[in-house]
């Protein structure tokens, strides 16, 4: 599934086999987000993760940082 632009943000949902796999993915996302100094909104329910990327400093629109983070996240989730 591709990232979709909705309400001034990029959104994507991910599904895993179980909670541990979902949380492991989120740990990797956290490390990447911290390195890029751009942090997603995260919703995690059991084996499902929803990420939302928006540039608050640009007025809650999709910016370059959002696209860069989305690309990095896609690289860890094949």
C-alpha positions, 0 to 999 in steps of 0.5 A: 500500500502506498502513502496517501495524502489526506488532510495535510499529511501523508498516511499509511497503515501497516499490518504485521503478524503480531504485536511484537513485530509491530512494535519492533517496526515502531522501534526502527521508525523511532530511530529513523525519525530521531535521526531525521529530527522529524517525528510521526503521529503513531497509532498502534493497535495489536498488529496494526500501525498507522503513521501520519506525517505532517510538517507542523512548522510549515503549517500542517502540510506535507513537506520535504521532511515528510517525503524523506521520512516516508521513503526511509520507513518504506525501506525498513518495511519491505 
